[in-house]
Amino acid sequence: MFKKGNLILLVALLLLVGAYFFITNQDRKKGERTFKSELVEIDEAEATKLVINSAKNEQPLELNKVGDDWQVSLKDGSKVKAMPEVVSNTFKELQGIKTSQIVARTTAKWADYKVDDQGTKVQVFEGSNKALDIVLGKFDIDPASLQQQGQGGQFGGQSNPKFTSYVRLQGEDEIYSVSGFFEGLASQTADNYRDKQLFKSSSEDINQINFNYPDSAFQVILRDTVWMFANSTRNADQLKVAQYISNLATTNGSKFVEKPAGEPVVNVEVKAKDGSTTIFNAYALPKDESDEKATQNYAVSSNGLSNSYFDANASGLFTKLFVGKDNFKK
């Protein structure tokens, strides 16, 4: 028979064991209730608005769907068409957020994982319904994956660094770890979504190009199948004209600038057989008077892109578009 003292100890032990399993079970149930395997459930086809608010940018990035097209808002309040492939890539990146585990359940840890005001806030709307409201925080890199990458470079293998990012749904305390790198979303600006292609027509339809310069204007015209200088019986170099036209198809800007003051100093008109005309304008930008070696730079625009002016030096637009007559001589 158990002594009375031993019986009391046994009962106390059973109570402790029971309490342990009860608390553990409650925590497990709580975890099951709060853990979300899918944080992001959005459909680009249903989305009507996307807002990315990052501390790295002066103002939030805002995209709105108008009809079948996405538009991006600019600093001056105007809106221009966004490139659909870039918008789709953003949605795919957000849809790639898959939870691994909960790393913290308290607001005291928000700052550590940068899911407080330091984080990038992303909102997706479907009409008036807010389909996603998430904070993207800091990221970590697995050191072992970097070592593998170094070895891969040495021996010819391939390996990618492994990233873990931390996110939180607005209105909830839990911080989740997710596999992947989403810091790129924090650096996105309106310029990343804007169309940069200045020439939209088919190069095969071009039949006339007018180079309108103050002191040396000239034209090349397609007569039957031969490119000639206007008001002349002299043929242009066919290969050089073909090369210029071919380059138009890849005429893209890279760096946007504010709308310049004044009128264009030169322009080029590219006419097509259907009567449409693409006009490239160049505006002189102010020179840096403090730099004696500073050269004249220009802002280049196209009537095919509204509210779009590009730094000519950044992508060589001026020398590519505004060529001299000698460029087409044999």
LUMMARVEX-262671 format. One record per residue (C-alpha): x, y, z. Coordinates in steps of 0.1 Angstrom, whole numbers, padded with zeros to 4 digits, always signed. Layout:
XYZ
...
This chain:
+0000+0000+0000
+0011+0035-0008
+0019+0057+0020
-0002+0088+0023
+0027+0111+0012
+0035+0090-0018
-0002+0091-0029
-0002+0129-0027
+0029+0130-0048
+0014+0107-0074
-0018+0127-0076
+0002+0160-0080
+0023+0144-0107
-0007+0132-0126
-0022+0167-0123
+0010+0183-0137
+0011+0158-0166
-0025+0165-0174
-0020+0202-0173
+0010+0199-0196
-0010+0180-0222
-0040+0203-0219
-0018+0234-0224
+0001+0218-0253
-0031+0207-0269
-0046+0242-0266
-0015+0258-0281
-0016+0233-0309
-0053+0241-0316
-0045+0278-0314
-0017+0274-0339
-0040+0255-0362
-0065+0283-0360
-0040+0311-0367
-0016+0294-0392
-0025+0302-0428
-0009+0280-0455
-0022+0305-0482
-0016+0342-0474
-0021+0354-0510
-0052+0344-0529
-0056+0369-0557
-0065+0367-0594
-0050+0393-0618
-0082+0389-0640
-0104+0400-0611
-0080+0427-0597
-0088+0464-0604
-0062+0482-0583
-0027+0476-0570
-0009+0498-0545
+0027+0493-0533
+0038+0517-0506
+0075+0515-0498
+0097+0537-0476
+0122+0537-0504
+0100+0557-0527
+0086+0593-0523
+0050+0583-0531
+0031+0550-0533
+0030+0531-0566
-0006+0529-0578
-0019+0509-0607
-0056+0510-0618
-0074+0489-0643
-0094+0509-0669
-0113+0486-0692
-0088+0459-0703
-0057+0480-0697
-0037+0489-0666
-0027+0525-0660
+0001+0537-0637
-0002+0570-0618
+0026+0596-0622
+0038+0622-0598
+0018+0650-0615
-0014+0631-0610
-0017+0620-0646
-0020+0584-0657
-0004+0565-0686
-0008+0530-0699
+0013+0504-0680
+0030+0475-0698
+0008+0444-0693
+0037+0420-0691
+0053+0440-0662
+0019+0441-0643
+0015+0403-0648
+0050+0397-0635
+0041+0416-0603
+0010+0395-0597
+0030+0363-0603
+0055+0375-0578
+0029+0381-0552
+0012+0348-0559
+0046+0332-0553
+0044+0341-0516
+0039+0307-0499
+0041+0303-0461
+0066+0281-0444
+0059+0287-0407
+0049+0312-0381
+0081+0327-0366
+0064+0351-0341
+0030+0359-0328
+0036+0392-0310
+0037+0428-0320
+0070+0431-0301
+0087+0413-0329
+0074+0433-0358
+0103+0457-0358
+0128+0429-0357
+0114+0414-0389
+0106+0448-0404
+0069+0441-0408
+0060+0474-0391
+0063+0508-0407
+0097+0497-0421
+0081+0472-0444
+0066+0474-0479
+0028+0475-0478
+0010+0459-0508
-0027+0461-0514
-0048+0445-0541
-0084+0455-0547
-0111+0437-0566
-0136+0465-0570
-0144+0478-0535
-0132+0445-0519
-0096+0445-0505
-0084+0411-0517
-0049+0415-0502
-0033+0437-0476
+0002+0425-0467
+0034+0438-0453
+0067+0425-0468
+0095+0427-0443
+0132+0418-0442
+0149+0388-0458
+0177+0364-0449
+0201+0345-0470
+0211+0309-0462
+0250+0311-0458
+0253+0275-0469
+0237+0283-0503
+0263+0310-0509
+0291+0285-0502
+0275+0261-0527
+0272+0289-0552
+0309+0296-0549
+0318+0260-0553
+0295+0258-0583
+0313+0287-0599
+0347+0270-0593
+0338+0236-0606
+0313+0245-0633
+0281+0236-0614
+0251+0258-0608
+0235+0269-0576
+0212+0297-0564
+0213+0315-0531
+0183+0306-0509
+0163+0335-0495
+0138+0336-0467
+0115+0366-0464
+0092+0376-0436
+0056+0389-0441
+0026+0398-0421
-0011+0403-0430
-0024+0437-0420
-0047+0435-0390
-0030+0404-0377
-0001+0398-0352
+0015+0367-0368
+0047+0369-0387
+0053+0343-0414
+0085+0331-0430
+0082+0325-0468
+0106+0311-0492
+0119+0336-0518
+0131+0372-0524
+0105+0399-0526
+0127+0430-0520
+0124+0439-0556
+0088+0450-0551
+0100+0476-0526
+0121+0493-0553
+0094+0494-0580
+0085+0529-0592
+0060+0541-0619
+0089+0542-0644
+0092+0504-0641
+0057+0500-0655
+0057+0526-0682
+0060+0519-0719
+0094+0529-0733
+0089+0519-0769
+0089+0551-0790
+0081+0535-0824
+0049+0515-0828
+0044+0512-0866
+0056+0484-0888
+0089+0492-0904
+0077+0475-0936
+0051+0502-0942
+0075+0532-0941
+0077+0552-0973
+0091+0585-0963
+0113+0600-0936
+0116+0638-0931
+0146+0651-0911
+0135+0686-0900
+0166+0705-0889
+0170+0743-0887
+0198+0745-0913
+0201+0711-0930
+0166+0696-0935
+0163+0667-0960
+0140+0638-0969
+0143+0603-0981
+0114+0588-1001
+0106+0553-1013
+0099+0554-1050
+0087+0521-1062
+0113+0499-1044
+0141+0524-1043
+0150+0549-1016
+0159+0583-1030
+0166+0618-1017
+0136+0641-1022
+0139+0667-1049
+0167+0648-1065
+0174+0619-1089
+0201+0607-1066
+0196+0573-1049
+0203+0569-1012
+0223+0540-0999
+0197+0513-0997
+0214+0493-0970
+0219+0524-0948
+0183+0534-0951
+0172+0498-0943
+0195+0498-0913
+0180+0531-0900
+0145+0518-0904
+0154+0485-0887
+0168+0504-0857
+0135+0522-0853
+0118+0489-0842
+0142+0488-0812
+0141+0525-0804
+0134+0525-0766
+0140+0551-0740
+0154+0542-0706
+0154+0572-0683
+0124+0594-0680
+0127+0632-0675
+0103+0659-0667
+0085+0677-0696
+0110+0702-0709
+0103+0739-0714
+0102+0754-0749
+0097+0740-0784
+0115+0711-0801
+0148+0721-0817
+0147+0693-0842
+0123+0666-0852
+0120+0636-0875
+0088+0625-0892
+0084+0589-0902
+0055+0584-0926
+0037+0552-0934
+0017+0540-0965
-0015+0542-0945
-0010+0579-0939
+0000+0576-0903
+0031+0596-0890
+0054+0590-0861
+0071+0622-0849
+0102+0622-0828
+0110+0655-0811
+0142+0667-0794
+0142+0694-0768
+0173+0711-0755
+0179+0705-0718
+0196+0731-0696
+0234+0727-0695
+0253+0724-0663
+0271+0758-0663
+0294+0747-0635
+0309+0720-0657
+0330+0735-0686
+0331+0701-0703
+0293+0695-0701
+0278+0688-0736
+0243+0696-0747
+0218+0670-0738
+0183+0666-0751
+0149+0652-0741
+0133+0630-0768
+0096+0623-0772
+0074+0605-0796
+0037+0612-0805
+0032+0575-0800
+0037+0579-0762
+0018+0605-0743
+0035+0623-0713
+0068+0605-0720
+0102+0623-0723
+0135+0605-0723
+0170+0615-0715
+0187+0612-0749
+0222+0605-0734
+0210+0577-0713
+0201+0555-0742
+0218+0572-0772
+0185+0583-0786
+0197+0616-0802
+0225+0600-0822
+0203+0571-0832
+0174+0591-0845
+0186+0625-0856
+0212+0616-0882
+0226+0638-0910
+0222+0635-0947
+0257+0620-0951
+0245+0590-0931
+0225+0579-0962
+0250+0587-0989
+0268+0560-1008
